[in-house]
């Protein structure tokens, strides 16, 4: 009996992670952006300070531009910590500062 209990305790974290992941997938599918991107190939970029305008940001925008040029059917998404700017402001700065034109639809 103790063996079964210990096995249960050992498997409990795995079960919890599975259920949390399942819940996250369900919630993502219900969100507006999740519905919009459903079934589309998507590449996500994470840059905590995409609005800072330094060398790392140039790499970010050039990478997105390259993906858009080579794979026009792929949607590019940027996750950033910059909460004080709009997506259109980010794209405008990339064009002004780095000369990189990003398609806002992909």
VMD Tcl script that builds the backbone (N, CA, C; Angstrom):
set m [mol new atoms 318]
animate dup $m
set s [atomselect $m all]
$s set {name element resname resid chain x y z} {
  {N N UNK 1 A 0.817 -1.193 0.000}
  {CA C UNK 1 A 0.000 0.000 0.000}
  {C C UNK 1 A 0.860 1.254 0.000}
  {N N UNK 2 A 1.944 1.219 0.762}
  {CA C UNK 2 A 2.849 2.351 0.822}
  {C C UNK 2 A 3.518 2.602 -0.533}
  {N N UNK 3 A 3.801 1.528 -1.258}
  {CA C UNK 3 A 4.435 1.644 -2.569}
  {C C UNK 3 A 3.524 2.399 -3.536}
  {N N UNK 4 A 2.228 2.089 -3.498}
  {CA C UNK 4 A 1.275 2.767 -4.375}
  {C C UNK 4 A 1.178 4.256 -4.036}
  {N N UNK 5 A 1.174 4.531 -2.764}
  {CA C UNK 5 A 1.105 5.916 -2.323}
  {C C UNK 5 A 2.343 6.700 -2.769}
  {N N UNK 6 A 3.506 6.111 -2.646}
  {CA C UNK 6 A 4.746 6.772 -3.063}
  {C C UNK 6 A 4.778 6.967 -4.580}
  {N N UNK 7 A 4.271 5.987 -5.318}
  {CA C UNK 7 A 4.190 6.141 -6.781}
  {C C UNK 7 A 3.253 7.281 -7.146}
  {N N UNK 8 A 2.136 7.352 -6.438}
  {CA C UNK 8 A 1.188 8.438 -6.671}
  {C C UNK 8 A 1.838 9.790 -6.398}
  {N N UNK 9 A 2.564 9.887 -5.295}
  {CA C UNK 9 A 3.238 11.145 -4.966}
  {C C UNK 9 A 4.303 11.501 -6.006}
  {N N UNK 10 A 4.961 10.495 -6.539}
  {CA C UNK 10 A 5.990 10.748 -7.546}
  {C C UNK 10 A 5.373 11.220 -8.865}
  {N N UNK 11 A 4.205 10.705 -9.200}
  {CA C UNK 11 A 3.550 11.070 -10.464}
  {C C UNK 11 A 2.692 12.321 -10.369}
  {N N UNK 12 A 2.393 12.766 -9.181}
  {CA C UNK 12 A 1.537 13.930 -8.991}
  {C C UNK 12 A 2.079 15.189 -9.679}
  {N N UNK 13 A 3.348 15.540 -9.546}
  {CA C UNK 13 A 3.848 16.734 -10.252}
  {C C UNK 13 A 3.713 16.624 -11.775}
  {N N UNK 14 A 3.942 15.452 -12.324}
  {CA C UNK 14 A 3.808 15.251 -13.769}
  {C C UNK 14 A 2.360 15.487 -14.190}
  {N N UNK 15 A 1.431 14.958 -13.421}
  {CA C UNK 15 A 0.017 15.140 -13.715}
  {C C UNK 15 A -0.379 16.612 -13.625}
  {N N UNK 16 A 0.109 17.296 -12.614}
  {CA C UNK 16 A -0.204 18.722 -12.463}
  {C C UNK 16 A 0.349 19.546 -13.620}
  {N N UNK 17 A 1.553 19.273 -14.040}
  {CA C UNK 17 A 2.147 19.989 -15.165}
  {C C UNK 17 A 1.337 19.722 -16.427}
  {N N UNK 18 A 0.939 18.481 -16.640}
  {CA C UNK 18 A 0.130 18.137 -17.801}
  {C C UNK 18 A -1.194 18.901 -17.799}
  {N N UNK 19 A -1.863 18.947 -16.653}
  {CA C UNK 19 A -3.141 19.646 -16.566}
  {C C UNK 19 A -2.982 21.150 -16.749}
  {N N UNK 20 A -1.936 21.714 -16.190}
  {CA C UNK 20 A -1.687 23.149 -16.375}
  {C C UNK 20 A -1.375 23.482 -17.826}
  {N N UNK 21 A -0.616 22.647 -18.486}
  {CA C UNK 21 A -0.293 22.862 -19.895}
  {C C UNK 21 A -1.556 22.739 -20.755}
  {N N UNK 22 A -2.389 21.780 -20.448}
  {CA C UNK 22 A -3.654 21.599 -21.165}
  {C C UNK 22 A -4.554 22.816 -20.985}
  {N N UNK 23 A -4.613 23.331 -19.773}
  {CA C UNK 23 A -5.414 24.530 -19.492}
  {C C UNK 23 A -4.866 25.736 -20.245}
  {N N UNK 24 A -3.559 25.902 -20.274}
  {CA C UNK 24 A -2.948 27.024 -20.988}
  {C C UNK 24 A -3.246 26.954 -22.481}
  {N N UNK 25 A -3.191 25.763 -23.056}
  {CA C UNK 25 A -3.514 25.609 -24.475}
  {C C UNK 25 A -4.974 25.953 -24.738}
  {N N UNK 26 A -5.857 25.535 -23.854}
  {CA C UNK 26 A -7.270 25.843 -24.013}
  {C C UNK 26 A -7.509 27.344 -23.947}
  {N N UNK 27 A -6.908 28.008 -22.950}
  {CA C UNK 27 A -7.086 29.450 -22.810}
  {C C UNK 27 A -6.488 30.208 -23.984}
  {N N UNK 28 A -5.348 29.755 -24.486}
  {CA C UNK 28 A -4.724 30.409 -25.637}
  {C C UNK 28 A -5.601 30.281 -26.874}
  {N N UNK 29 A -6.236 29.142 -27.036}
  {CA C UNK 29 A -7.108 28.940 -28.197}
  {C C UNK 29 A -8.356 29.803 -28.115}
  {N N UNK 30 A -8.750 30.191 -26.908}
  {CA C UNK 30 A -9.947 31.010 -26.734}
  {C C UNK 30 A -9.666 32.505 -26.838}
  {N N UNK 31 A -8.404 32.910 -26.756}
  {CA C UNK 31 A -8.072 34.334 -26.811}
  {C C UNK 31 A -8.219 34.860 -28.239}
  {N N UNK 32 A -8.441 36.163 -28.404}
  {CA C UNK 32 A -8.588 36.730 -29.753}
  {C C UNK 32 A -7.365 36.482 -30.635}
  {N N UNK 33 A -6.169 36.657 -30.088}
  {CA C UNK 33 A -4.962 36.443 -30.890}
  {C C UNK 33 A -4.792 34.966 -31.207}
  {N N UNK 34 A -5.168 34.093 -30.274}
  {CA C UNK 34 A -5.098 32.657 -30.518}
  {C C UNK 34 A -6.034 32.230 -31.634}
  {N N UNK 35 A -7.231 32.807 -31.658}
  {CA C UNK 35 A -8.190 32.500 -32.732}
  {C C UNK 35 A -7.688 33.020 -34.069}
  {N N UNK 36 A -7.081 34.214 -34.050}
  {CA C UNK 36 A -6.571 34.811 -35.289}
  {C C UNK 36 A -5.413 34.005 -35.882}
  {N N UNK 37 A -4.567 33.455 -35.022}
  {CA C UNK 37 A -3.380 32.736 -35.484}
  {C C UNK 37 A -3.597 31.229 -35.616}
  {N N UNK 38 A -4.766 30.747 -35.277}
  {CA C UNK 38 A -5.027 29.306 -35.322}
  {C C UNK 38 A -4.806 28.755 -36.723}
  {N N UNK 39 A -3.989 27.708 -36.811}
  {CA C UNK 39 A -3.730 27.046 -38.079}
  {C C UNK 39 A -2.702 27.729 -38.956}
  {N N UNK 40 A -2.143 28.846 -38.507}
  {CA C UNK 40 A -1.133 29.561 -39.290}
  {C C UNK 40 A 0.248 29.295 -38.707}
  {N N UNK 41 A 1.223 29.193 -39.597}
  {CA C UNK 41 A 2.598 29.031 -39.112}
  {C C UNK 41 A 3.036 30.347 -38.487}
  {N N UNK 42 A 3.556 30.259 -37.279}
  {CA C UNK 42 A 3.910 31.456 -36.529}
  {C C UNK 42 A 5.301 31.301 -35.932}
  {N N UNK 43 A 6.079 32.375 -36.009}
  {CA C UNK 43 A 7.391 32.425 -35.370}
  {C C UNK 43 A 7.336 33.551 -34.348}
  {N N UNK 44 A 7.720 33.248 -33.122}
  {CA C UNK 44 A 7.688 34.252 -32.062}
  {C C UNK 44 A 9.108 34.668 -31.694}
  {N N UNK 45 A 9.275 35.960 -31.488}
  {CA C UNK 45 A 10.542 36.534 -31.046}
  {C C UNK 45 A 10.306 37.166 -29.685}
  {N N UNK 46 A 11.240 36.941 -28.766}
  {CA C UNK 46 A 11.161 37.590 -27.460}
  {C C UNK 46 A 12.323 38.555 -27.330}
  {N N UNK 47 A 11.981 39.812 -27.062}
  {CA C UNK 47 A 13.009 40.817 -26.796}
  {C C UNK 47 A 12.449 41.751 -25.727}
  {N N UNK 48 A 13.020 41.742 -24.516}
  {CA C UNK 48 A 12.426 42.515 -23.425}
  {C C UNK 48 A 12.410 44.018 -23.657}
  {N N UNK 49 A 13.338 44.526 -24.476}
  {CA C UNK 49 A 13.406 45.979 -24.709}
  {C C UNK 49 A 13.480 46.268 -26.195}
  {N N UNK 50 A 12.463 45.891 -26.934}
  {CA C UNK 50 A 12.462 46.059 -28.391}
  {C C UNK 50 A 12.430 47.521 -28.805}
  {N N UNK 51 A 12.091 48.408 -27.897}
  {CA C UNK 51 A 11.987 49.836 -28.211}
  {C C UNK 51 A 13.268 50.608 -27.880}
  {N N UNK 52 A 14.264 49.940 -27.314}
  {CA C UNK 52 A 15.461 50.644 -26.831}
  {C C UNK 52 A 16.302 51.229 -27.959}
  {N N UNK 53 A 16.354 50.566 -29.105}
  {CA C UNK 53 A 17.057 51.138 -30.242}
  {C C UNK 53 A 18.540 50.841 -30.313}
  {N N UNK 54 A 19.032 49.842 -29.636}
  {CA C UNK 54 A 20.454 49.501 -29.683}
  {C C UNK 54 A 20.753 48.418 -30.703}
  {N N UNK 55 A 21.936 47.841 -30.585}
  {CA C UNK 55 A 22.376 46.819 -31.534}
  {C C UNK 55 A 21.563 45.544 -31.474}
  {N N UNK 56 A 21.139 45.162 -30.280}
  {CA C UNK 56 A 20.308 43.964 -30.144}
  {C C UNK 56 A 18.965 44.134 -30.823}
  {N N UNK 57 A 18.440 45.350 -30.777}
  {CA C UNK 57 A 17.161 45.616 -31.423}
  {C C UNK 57 A 17.305 45.562 -32.943}
  {N N UNK 58 A 18.432 46.004 -33.452}
  {CA C UNK 58 A 18.670 45.916 -34.899}
  {C C UNK 58 A 18.678 44.450 -35.347}
  {N N UNK 59 A 19.294 43.606 -34.561}
  {CA C UNK 59 A 19.314 42.170 -34.874}
  {C C UNK 59 A 17.880 41.625 -34.882}
  {N N UNK 60 A 17.076 42.022 -33.902}
  {CA C UNK 60 A 15.681 41.587 -33.834}
  {C C UNK 60 A 14.929 41.956 -35.106}
  {N N UNK 61 A 14.962 43.243 -35.469}
  {CA C UNK 61 A 14.178 43.713 -36.627}
  {C C UNK 61 A 14.721 43.167 -37.941}
  {N N UNK 62 A 16.022 43.026 -38.058}
  {CA C UNK 62 A 16.590 42.431 -39.281}
  {C C UNK 62 A 16.217 40.947 -39.386}
  {N N UNK 63 A 16.151 40.265 -38.246}
  {CA C UNK 63 A 15.747 38.860 -38.250}
  {C C UNK 63 A 14.296 38.718 -38.706}
  {N N UNK 64 A 13.431 39.554 -38.183}
  {CA C UNK 64 A 12.020 39.517 -38.576}
  {C C UNK 64 A 11.873 39.844 -40.054}
  {N N UNK 65 A 12.598 40.844 -40.501}
  {CA C UNK 65 A 12.546 41.223 -41.921}
  {C C UNK 65 A 13.003 40.056 -42.805}
  {N N UNK 66 A 14.055 39.379 -42.397}
  {CA C UNK 66 A 14.554 38.238 -43.173}
  {C C UNK 66 A 13.535 37.105 -43.229}
  {N N UNK 67 A 12.893 36.813 -42.104}
  {CA C UNK 67 A 11.870 35.767 -42.088}
  {C C UNK 67 A 10.714 36.151 -43.005}
  {N N UNK 68 A 10.298 37.415 -42.950}
  {CA C UNK 68 A 9.188 37.860 -43.798}
  {C C UNK 68 A 9.538 37.801 -45.276}
  {N N UNK 69 A 10.784 38.099 -45.619}
  {CA C UNK 69 A 11.199 38.055 -47.021}
  {C C UNK 69 A 11.288 36.616 -47.536}
  {N N UNK 70 A 11.854 35.746 -46.724}
  {CA C UNK 70 A 12.069 34.369 -47.169}
  {C C UNK 70 A 10.813 33.504 -47.071}
  {N N UNK 71 A 10.010 33.747 -46.030}
  {CA C UNK 71 A 8.800 32.951 -45.790}
  {C C UNK 71 A 7.604 33.888 -45.611}
  {N N UNK 72 A 7.066 34.441 -46.682}
  {CA C UNK 72 A 5.982 35.435 -46.561}
  {C C UNK 72 A 4.701 34.887 -45.933}
  {N N UNK 73 A 4.526 33.577 -45.928}
  {CA C UNK 73 A 3.311 32.992 -45.356}
  {C C UNK 73 A 3.389 32.852 -43.835}
  {N N UNK 74 A 4.567 33.035 -43.256}
  {CA C UNK 74 A 4.762 32.870 -41.812}
  {C C UNK 74 A 4.433 34.181 -41.092}
  {N N UNK 75 A 3.702 34.068 -40.002}
  {CA C UNK 75 A 3.359 35.222 -39.165}
  {C C UNK 75 A 4.449 35.387 -38.108}
  {N N UNK 76 A 4.947 36.608 -37.949}
  {CA C UNK 76 A 5.957 36.908 -36.924}
  {C C UNK 76 A 5.292 37.666 -35.777}
  {N N UNK 77 A 5.563 37.226 -34.562}
  {CA C UNK 77 A 5.015 37.845 -33.358}
  {C C UNK 77 A 6.185 38.247 -32.472}
  {N N UNK 78 A 6.110 39.457 -31.894}
  {CA C UNK 78 A 7.159 39.931 -30.988}
  {C C UNK 78 A 6.578 40.062 -29.588}
  {N N UNK 79 A 7.192 39.371 -28.643}
  {CA C UNK 79 A 6.842 39.508 -27.234}
  {C C UNK 79 A 7.872 40.442 -26.614}
  {N N UNK 80 A 7.407 41.517 -25.984}
  {CA C UNK 80 A 8.316 42.497 -25.412}
  {C C UNK 80 A 7.776 43.007 -24.083}
  {N N UNK 81 A 8.661 43.555 -23.301}
  {CA C UNK 81 A 8.260 44.162 -22.038}
  {C C UNK 81 A 7.935 45.639 -22.176}
  {N N UNK 82 A 8.051 46.178 -23.384}
  {CA C UNK 82 A 7.769 47.598 -23.624}
  {C C UNK 82 A 6.266 47.831 -23.620}
  {N N UNK 83 A 5.744 48.279 -22.503}
  {CA C UNK 83 A 4.306 48.487 -22.372}
  {C C UNK 83 A 3.886 49.916 -22.725}
  {N N UNK 84 A 4.854 50.821 -22.880}
  {CA C UNK 84 A 4.528 52.223 -23.104}
  {C C UNK 84 A 4.499 52.617 -24.580}
  {N N UNK 85 A 4.623 51.671 -25.496}
  {CA C UNK 85 A 4.574 51.955 -26.928}
  {C C UNK 85 A 3.595 51.008 -27.615}
  {N N UNK 86 A 3.041 51.478 -28.717}
  {CA C UNK 86 A 2.121 50.644 -29.490}
  {C C UNK 86 A 2.912 49.840 -30.517}
  {N N UNK 87 A 2.324 48.784 -31.046}
  {CA C UNK 87 A 3.008 48.020 -32.098}
  {C C UNK 87 A 3.382 48.880 -33.303}
  {N N UNK 88 A 2.513 49.799 -33.683}
  {CA C UNK 88 A 2.833 50.651 -34.838}
  {C C UNK 88 A 4.012 51.573 -34.537}
  {N N UNK 89 A 4.145 52.026 -33.297}
  {CA C UNK 89 A 5.296 52.847 -32.915}
  {C C UNK 89 A 6.588 52.040 -32.975}
  {N N UNK 90 A 6.528 50.787 -32.560}
  {CA C UNK 90 A 7.709 49.921 -32.637}
  {C C UNK 90 A 8.165 49.756 -34.088}
  {N N UNK 91 A 7.204 49.504 -34.980}
  {CA C UNK 91 A 7.542 49.306 -36.394}
  {C C UNK 91 A 8.065 50.586 -37.022}
  {N N UNK 92 A 7.482 51.721 -36.642}
  {CA C UNK 92 A 7.940 53.008 -37.170}
  {C C UNK 92 A 9.366 53.299 -36.716}
  {N N UNK 93 A 9.679 52.998 -35.469}
  {CA C UNK 93 A 11.042 53.215 -34.973}
  {C C UNK 93 A 12.037 52.304 -35.682}
  {N N UNK 94 A 11.642 51.073 -35.950}
  {CA C UNK 94 A 12.534 50.151 -36.668}
  {C C UNK 94 A 12.849 50.696 -38.051}
  {N N UNK 95 A 11.853 51.289 -38.691}
  {CA C UNK 95 A 12.078 51.856 -40.024}
  {C C UNK 95 A 12.954 53.111 -39.952}
  {N N UNK 96 A 12.662 53.992 -38.991}
  {CA C UNK 96 A 13.425 55.247 -38.871}
  {C C UNK 96 A 14.865 55.002 -38.438}
  {N N UNK 97 A 15.041 54.221 -37.397}
  {CA C UNK 97 A 16.363 54.056 -36.800}
  {C C UNK 97 A 17.259 53.106 -37.584}
  {N N UNK 98 A 16.681 52.018 -38.101}
  {CA C UNK 98 A 17.502 50.986 -38.728}
  {C C UNK 98 A 17.267 50.832 -40.221}
  {N N UNK 99 A 16.252 51.512 -40.761}
  {CA C UNK 99 A 15.947 51.382 -42.174}
  {C C UNK 99 A 15.355 50.032 -42.535}
  {N N UNK 100 A 14.741 49.367 -41.560}
  {CA C UNK 100 A 14.170 48.039 -41.770}
  {C C UNK 100 A 12.651 48.175 -41.845}
  {N N UNK 101 A 12.091 47.800 -42.985}
  {CA C UNK 101 A 10.659 47.904 -43.181}
  {C C UNK 101 A 10.010 46.569 -42.846}
  {N N UNK 102 A 9.173 46.567 -41.816}
  {CA C UNK 102 A 8.517 45.352 -41.347}
  {C C UNK 102 A 7.059 45.384 -41.779}
  {N N UNK 103 A 6.578 44.283 -42.334}
  {CA C UNK 103 A 5.176 44.158 -42.712}
  {C C UNK 103 A 4.349 43.910 -41.447}
  {N N UNK 104 A 3.460 44.829 -41.113}
  {CA C UNK 104 A 2.689 44.708 -39.886}
  {C C UNK 104 A 1.652 43.595 -39.934}
  {N N UNK 105 A 1.376 43.060 -41.095}
  {CA C UNK 105 A 0.387 41.987 -41.217}
  {C C UNK 105 A 1.015 40.613 -41.011}
  {N N UNK 106 A 2.318 40.541 -40.950}
  {CA C UNK 106 A 2.942 39.238 -40.816}
  {C C UNK 106 A 4.154 39.314 -40.006}
}
mol reanalyze $m
mol bondsrecalc $m
mol representation Tube
mol addrep $m
